[in-house]
Amino acid sequence: MDLHALECKRLEILEAMSRIRCMRPGSLSEQYLKVRIKGRKEPVLRGPYFLWQYYEGNKPVRKRLTSPEQVGQARQEIANHKRFLELCRQFEDLTRQLGQAEREQDASQEAVKKGLKSRPRRAPK
């Protein structure tokens, strides 16, 4: 890719990042609890209960989500966070490629400049 194409792609990624309005890290899991009921021999599964889990530093944090609206919002925000992380990775890769392309372009320009200079002539022996 040329420099202009790399720069345009980086700007597209930044615009995509700016369109993300809300996000949250972590994951969402379903829990089922075994409950004993009078008159039944085997316990019955109750649930699902949804649990949002993430890390704050090195410490795990878990929060139970109680309504379907909270679950839907959490799913969307977790997906947004994953999308944001992917965009960050792409931005990092493109920035690295852009820097490499600029260095190569500068090196080729230097080679052209050095090639245009007149070379000193050696005195005949």
N, C-alpha and C positions, 0 to 999 in steps of 0.2 A: 504494500500500500504506500502511496505517496503521503507526504506530510499533510497536505490539505485534507485528504480522506481520513487520516487518523484523527486530525483535530475535529473534523465534523462528527465523527463517531463518538469522540469523547464528549462533545457538547450534547449529542442525543442522549447519552447515558446520564449526564447531569440533569437534563430536563426530565427524564424518566424518574430519577431519584426525587426531584422536587414535586412530582405529582403524587408521591406517596404521602398521604395525610396522617395516617396513624399506623403504628406497628407495635408489636411486642415480641420479645424473644421467647424461646422455650418451646414446649410441646403440650399437646392436649391428649389426655388419656381417659379411658372409660374404666370405671371401677364397678364391680358387682360385689355385694355383700351377702354372705350366707346367714340367713335368719332362721332360727328355730321357731316353729309354730306349734301351739298346743294341738295334740291329736295327730301330728304327723311324725313319722319316724325320721325322715330325711330332712335336712335343712333346705330352705327355698332360697333361690338367688333373687336379690332385690337390686334394682338399678336399671339403667346405668346411672352412675354418678360421675360427673365430669370433673377432672382435676387438671388445672393448668400448672405446669412445672417449669421453673427456670432457675438459673444460678445468679446470685448476687455476690460477686467476688467468687470465693470458693464455697460459699454456703448455698445449699439448695433451698429454694422457696417453693411452697406448694399452696395453691388456693383452690378451693372448691367453687365451682360455678353452679348456681342454683336454677337459673332459668334458661330456656331455649334461646332467648335473645342474647344472653351472655355467651353461650356456647357458640352461636353463629358469629358474633362479633369477634370472639377470641380466635376462631378458625381463620377469619379474614385477616386479622391483624398478624397472626403468626405467619400466614402465607405472605403478607406484605414484608415482614421482616426477612423471610427467606429470599424473596425477590430483591430486597435491598442489599443483602449480603452478596448475591450473585452479581448485581450491578457494580458493587464495590470491587469485586474480583476482576470484572471486565475492565473497569476504569483503570485499575492498577496495571493490568496487562497492556492496555493501549498506551498508557503513559510511559511504560518501559519501552515499548516499541517506538513511540514517538521520540524519546530521548536517544535511542540507538540510531534511528534514521537521521536525526539531526547531527549526531556525531559523525556518521558516515558521510553525510552531505558536506560538513565542514572539512573533513579529511580530504574529500575529493576536490574541493575548492582550493585547499592548500596545495595539493599536488599540481593542480593546473597553474596556480600562481608561481610555484617553484619552477615549473617546466618552462615558463615564459622568460625567466631571467636569462641573461646571457652568461655563458660559462666562461670562466677565465681561461685564456689560452696559455698553454705551456710554452716556455721558451725552448726553441730547438737546441739540441745538444751539439 
